[in-house]
Amino acid sequence: MDRYKGKAMALALNVLRNREDAEDVCQDTFIKVFFNLEKYDPAYEFRTWFYTVLSNRCRDRLRMRGRFLNFVRKAGGEARAASRPASAERGPGFDLDENLLHELSPKERITVCLWAQEGYNAEEISEVLHCAPSTVRVHLFKARRKIKAILEKKHAAM
C-alpha cells in the first residue's frame, strides 16, 4: 500500500477530478486487490494488475456519477445541478484554466496519466485498459491533439 498510495491517488484525482471520489476509489481498489491476491498472475507485473483494478474502479465511479446527474436532470433538478459551482464537482486543486486533463475522455485521461506519470508504454497501458496497443496510441494521439488545440487557442487569445 505504501508503494502505490501516492501514485494511485494522483491517477484517481486526475481521472475523477474530485478528492472524495478519488479517496473512495483508492480505498476500494486497495481492498479489492488485497482480497483478490490469489487471482493475481505472477506472470504479469503487479503494478499493471493494480492499475487495471484502479482504472476500472475510476471508470465505474464516472459511470455512477453520470447516471446520478442524468437522474437529477430528468427529475427536474437541472437548475440545482447547474447552479452548483463547478469547483465542487472537481474538488480542490483543479482549475479549469490550468488543468488540461478535464478536456479529455476518461480513457484518454487514464492513458495520458499512465504514460506521463508512470512511464508506461503502449503495450503496458493496453494491458491495463484491455485493448490493443494501437488503440492506446490512438488515445494518446487524440489526447495530445486536444491539449495542443487548447494551448493554441489560449495562446491566440492572449
DOVEXMAR-449653 format. One record per residue (C-alpha): x, y, z negated; residue number from 1. Coordinates in steps of 0.1 Angstrom, whole numbers, plus 5000, padded with zeros to 4 digits. Each point is the difference from the previous one (the first is absolute). Layout:
<pt u="X" v="Y" w="Z" num="NUM"/>
...
REM end
This chain:
<pt u="5000" v="5000" w="5000" num="1"/>
<pt u="5028" v="5024" w="4992" num="2"/>
<pt u="5016" v="4995" w="5034" num="3"/>
<pt u="4968" v="5008" w="5020" num="4"/>
<pt u="4979" v="5023" w="4978" num="5"/>
<pt u="5015" v="5033" w="5014" num="6"/>
<pt u="4999" v="4990" w="5036" num="7"/>
<pt u="4966" v="4984" w="4997" num="8"/>
<pt u="4986" v="5032" w="4985" num="9"/>
<pt u="5016" v="5021" w="5027" num="10"/>
<pt u="4985" v="4979" w="5027" num="11"/>
<pt u="4966" v="4999" w="4984" num="12"/>
<pt u="5000" v="5038" w="4995" num="13"/>
<pt u="5010" v="5006" w="5035" num="14"/>
<pt u="4972" v="4978" w="5014" num="15"/>
<pt u="4972" v="5008" w="4975" num="16"/>
<pt u="5009" v="5036" w="4992" num="17"/>
<pt u="4984" v="4996" w="4966" num="18"/>
<pt u="5020" v="4993" w="4968" num="19"/>
<pt u="4973" v="4981" w="4982" num="20"/>
<pt u="4993" v="4978" w="5029" num="21"/>
<pt u="5037" v="4994" w="5006" num="22"/>
<pt u="5005" v="4990" w="4963" num="23"/>
<pt u="4971" v="4977" w="5002" num="24"/>
<pt u="5012" v="4984" w="5032" num="25"/>
<pt u="5035" v="4995" w="4986" num="26"/>
<pt u="4987" v="4984" w="4969" num="27"/>
<pt u="4977" v="4977" w="5019" num="28"/>
<pt u="5029" v="4991" w="5023" num="29"/>
<pt u="5023" v="4991" w="4972" num="30"/>
<pt u="4973" v="4979" w="4983" num="31"/>
<pt u="4991" v="4983" w="5033" num="32"/>
<pt u="5037" v="4992" w="5007" num="33"/>
<pt u="5006" v="4987" w="4965" num="34"/>
<pt u="4970" v="4977" w="5001" num="35"/>
<pt u="5008" v="4988" w="5035" num="36"/>
<pt u="5038" v="4994" w="4997" num="37"/>
<pt u="4994" v="4963" w="5008" num="38"/>
<pt u="4988" v="5010" w="5034" num="39"/>
<pt u="5032" v="5019" w="5008" num="40"/>
<pt u="5020" v="4983" w="5027" num="41"/>
<pt u="5037" v="5005" w="4992" num="42"/>
<pt u="5008" v="4996" w="5037" num="43"/>
<pt u="4989" v="5037" w="5003" num="44"/>
<pt u="5013" v="5030" w="4982" num="45"/>
<pt u="4982" v="5007" w="4967" num="46"/>
<pt u="4998" v="5037" w="5008" num="47"/>
<pt u="4982" v="4993" w="5033" num="48"/>
<pt u="4974" v="4979" w="4982" num="49"/>
<pt u="4996" v="5027" w="4973" num="50"/>
<pt u="4995" v="5028" w="5025" num="51"/>
<pt u="4975" v="4979" w="5019" num="52"/>
<pt u="4979" v="4996" w="4969" num="53"/>
<pt u="5004" v="5037" w="4992" num="54"/>
<pt u="4991" v="5012" w="5035" num="55"/>
<pt u="4969" v="4978" w="5001" num="56"/>
<pt u="4989" v="5014" w="4966" num="57"/>
<pt u="5005" v="5035" w="5013" num="58"/>
<pt u="4979" v="4993" w="5031" num="59"/>
<pt u="4973" v="4984" w="4978" num="60"/>
<pt u="4999" v="5031" w="4979" num="61"/>
<pt u="4997" v="5023" w="5030" num="62"/>
<pt u="4971" v="4978" w="5013" num="63"/>
<pt u="4983" v="5002" w="4967" num="64"/>
<pt u="5004" v="5038" w="4999" num="65"/>
<pt u="4986" v="5003" w="5035" num="66"/>
<pt u="4970" v="4979" w="4992" num="67"/>
<pt u="4993" v="5021" w="4969" num="68"/>
<pt u="5003" v="5033" w="5018" num="69"/>
<pt u="4977" v="4987" w="5028" num="70"/>
<pt u="4975" v="4989" w="4973" num="71"/>
<pt u="5001" v="5035" w="4983" num="72"/>
<pt u="4995" v="5017" w="5034" num="73"/>
<pt u="4971" v="4978" w="5009" num="74"/>
<pt u="4984" v="5004" w="4966" num="75"/>
<pt u="4999" v="5038" w="5006" num="76"/>
<pt u="5031" v="5009" w="4981" num="77"/>
<pt u="5019" v="5016" w="5030" num="78"/>
<pt u="5000" v="5033" w="4983" num="79"/>
<pt u="5015" v="4986" w="4968" num="80"/>
<pt u="5026" v="4981" w="5019" num="81"/>
<pt u="5009" v="5030" w="5022" num="82"/>
<pt u="5002" v="5024" w="4971" num="83"/>
<pt u="5025" v="4979" w="4981" num="84"/>
<pt u="5035" v="5014" w="5004" num="85"/>
<pt u="5022" v="4981" w="5024" num="86"/>
<pt u="5028" v="4999" w="4974" num="87"/>
<pt u="4978" v="4979" w="4976" num="88"/>
<pt u="4998" v="4973" w="5026" num="89"/>
<pt u="5037" v="5001" w="5009" num="90"/>
<pt u="5014" v="5002" w="4965" num="91"/>
<pt u="5028" v="5021" w="4986" num="92"/>
<pt u="5031" v="5008" w="5020" num="93"/>
<pt u="4984" v="4998" w="5034" num="94"/>
<pt u="4997" v="5032" w="5020" num="95"/>
<pt u="4983" v="4999" w="5034" num="96"/>
<pt u="5025" v="5025" w="5014" num="97"/>
<pt u="5030" v="4980" w="4988" num="98"/>
<pt u="4989" v="4964" w="5002" num="99"/>
<pt u="4998" v="4987" w="5036" num="100"/>
<pt u="4990" v="4965" w="4990" num="101"/>
<pt u="4964" v="5010" w="4995" num="102"/>
<pt u="4996" v="5003" w="5038" num="103"/>
<pt u="5009" v="4963" w="5005" num="104"/>
<pt u="4978" v="4970" w="4999" num="105"/>
<pt u="5005" v="4976" w="4970" num="106"/>
<pt u="5020" v="4975" w="5021" num="107"/>
<pt u="5021" v="5028" w="5014" num="108"/>
<pt u="5007" v="5013" w="4965" num="109"/>
<pt u="5010" v="4966" w="4987" num="110"/>
<pt u="5022" v="4994" w="5031" num="111"/>
<pt u="5017" v="5034" w="4996" num="112"/>
<pt u="5005" v="4996" w="4963" num="113"/>
<pt u="5015" v="4965" w="5003" num="114"/>
<pt u="5022" v="5011" w="5028" num="115"/>
<pt u="5012" v="5034" w="4985" num="116"/>
<pt u="5000" v="4992" w="4963" num="117"/>
<pt u="5009" v="4963" w="4999" num="118"/>
<pt u="5020" v="4997" w="5032" num="119"/>
<pt u="4979" v="4972" w="5014" num="120"/>
<pt u="5003" v="4992" w="5037" num="121"/>
<pt u="4971" v="4992" w="5023" num="122"/>
<pt u="5003" v="4962" w="4994" num="123"/>
<pt u="4999" v="5005" w="4962" num="124"/>
<pt u="4970" v="5024" w="5002" num="125"/>
<pt u="4982" v="4976" w="5023" num="126"/>
<pt u="5002" v="4973" w="4973" num="127"/>
<pt u="4985" v="5024" w="4975" num="128"/>
<pt u="4972" v="5011" w="5023" num="129"/>
<pt u="4995" v="4966" w="5016" num="130"/>
<pt u="5003" v="5013" w="5035" num="131"/>
<pt u="5025" v="4999" w="5029" num="132"/>
<pt u="5032" v="5020" w="4998" num="133"/>
<pt u="4989" v="5018" w="5032" num="134"/>
<pt u="4969" v="5011" w="4981" num="135"/>
<pt u="5022" v="5014" w="4973" num="136"/>
<pt u="5020" v="5019" w="5025" num="137"/>
<pt u="4968" v="5015" w="5015" num="138"/>
<pt u="4989" v="5011" w="4965" num="139"/>
<pt u="5034" v="5017" w="4995" num="140"/>
<pt u="4999" v="5016" w="5034" num="141"/>
<pt u="4965" v="5014" w="4994" num="142"/>
<pt u="5009" v="5012" w="4965" num="143"/>
<pt u="5031" v="5018" w="5013" num="144"/>
<pt u="4981" v="5015" w="5028" num="145"/>
<pt u="4973" v="5013" w="4977" num="146"/>
<pt u="5026" v="5014" w="4976" num="147"/>
<pt u="5018" v="5017" w="5028" num="148"/>
<pt u="4968" v="5016" w="5014" num="149"/>
<pt u="4991" v="5013" w="4965" num="150"/>
<pt u="5035" v="5015" w="4995" num="151"/>
<pt u="5000" v="5016" w="5035" num="152"/>
<pt u="4965" v="5015" w="4993" num="153"/>
<pt u="5012" v="5014" w="4967" num="154"/>
<pt u="5032" v="5014" w="5016" num="155"/>
<pt u="4980" v="5016" w="5029" num="156"/>
<pt u="4977" v="5016" w="4974" num="157"/>
<pt u="5029" v="5017" w="4983" num="158"/>
REM end
